[in-house]
Amino acid sequence: MATEQELSAFLKGVEKRAFKRSVFHVRDEEAALDIVQDSMLKLAQHYGDKPANELPMLFQRILSNCTLDWFRRQKTQNAVFTHFSDLESSSDDDGDFDWLETYATNSDEANTHNAENLTERKQVLQSIEKEIQELPTRQREAFLMRYWEEMDVAETAAAMGCSEGSVKTHCFRAIQTLSKALKAKGIEL
């Protein structure tokens, strides 16, 4: 049986990765926060008395189910309601203030070089994240569980509810797709 401290430590350790995984799936930070919070609450309420070594698998399954529930709700909501904000054009896209552009001056070469490196790294990470988001759902889920969550093939298969062979296939295809897409953009890791 997991103690309250073990449950708390587990949730604290998994929250950032779970949030990132949810953002990749739903592509909405606020919705991802809600999904992770709901998943954590369900784990604590329904499975808090389980042994600590079972918590990671239970949480992954709950997180997957909460994500699927979110997609189902969105599908229903979109079928019933029209969002007026979706119909409006976004006219104020230029309202962002760019600190790097403002403070990167020729007189301070070290800061400029550092800012360029930071900007370049940020752009590479954004490209990688964008390509991960473009993966088919099952490939993205398998890829994130295996390489982001560092789960083994058996754990990933159990969390996804499929065979180990399917997990390997999804991961292989995801890696191939990501590799081709990033190479096409000139990014080699």
CORGI-V280632 format. One record per residue. N is the residue number from 0. RES is the residue in one small letter. SS is DSSP state (a for helix, b for strand, c for the rest). Layout:
BEGIN
n-><N;N>
res-><RES;RES>
ss-><SS;SS>
END
This chain:
BEGIN
n-><0;1;2;3;4;5;6;7;8;9;10;11;12;13;14;15;16;17;18;19;20;21;22;23;24;25;26;27;28;29;30;31;32;33;34;35;36;37;38;39;40;41;42;43;44;45;46;47;48;49;50;51;52;53;54;55;56;57;58;59;60;61;62;63;64;65;66;67;68;69;70;71;72;73;74;75;76;77;78;79;80;81;82;83;84;85;86;87;88;89;90;91;92;93;94;95;96;97;98;99;100;101;102;103;104;105;106;107;108;109;110;111;112;113;114;115;116;117;118;119;120;121;122;123;124;125;126;127;128;129;130;131;132;133;134;135;136;137;138;139;140;141;142;143;144;145;146;147;148;149;150;151;152;153;154;155;156;157;158;159;160;161;162;163;164;165;166;167;168;169;170;171;172;173;174;175;176;177;178;179;180;181;182;183;184;185;186;187;188>
res-><m;a;t;e;q;e;l;s;a;f;l;k;g;v;e;k;r;a;f;k;r;s;v;f;h;v;r;d;e;e;a;a;l;d;i;v;q;d;s;m;l;k;l;a;q;h;y;g;d;k;p;a;n;e;l;p;m;l;f;q;r;i;l;s;n;c;t;l;d;w;f;r;r;q;k;t;q;n;a;v;f;t;h;f;s;d;l;e;s;s;s;d;d;d;g;d;f;d;w;l;e;t;y;a;t;n;s;d;e;a;n;t;h;n;a;e;n;l;t;e;r;k;q;v;l;q;s;i;e;k;e;i;q;e;l;p;t;r;q;r;e;a;f;l;m;r;y;w;e;e;m;d;v;a;e;t;a;a;a;m;g;c;s;e;g;s;v;k;t;h;c;f;r;a;i;q;t;l;s;k;a;l;k;a;k;g;i;e;l>
ss-><c;c;c;a;a;a;a;a;a;a;a;a;a;a;a;a;a;a;a;a;a;a;a;a;a;a;c;c;a;a;a;a;a;a;a;a;a;a;a;a;a;a;a;a;a;a;a;c;c;c;c;a;a;a;a;a;a;a;a;a;a;a;a;a;a;a;a;a;a;a;a;a;a;a;a;a;a;a;a;a;c;c;c;a;a;a;a;c;c;c;c;c;a;a;a;c;c;c;a;a;a;a;a;c;c;c;c;c;a;a;a;a;a;a;a;a;a;a;a;a;a;a;a;a;a;a;a;a;a;a;a;a;a;a;c;c;a;a;a;a;a;a;a;a;a;a;a;a;c;c;c;c;a;a;a;a;a;a;a;a;c;c;c;a;a;a;a;a;a;a;a;a;a;a;a;a;a;a;a;a;a;a;a;a;c;c;c;c;c>
END
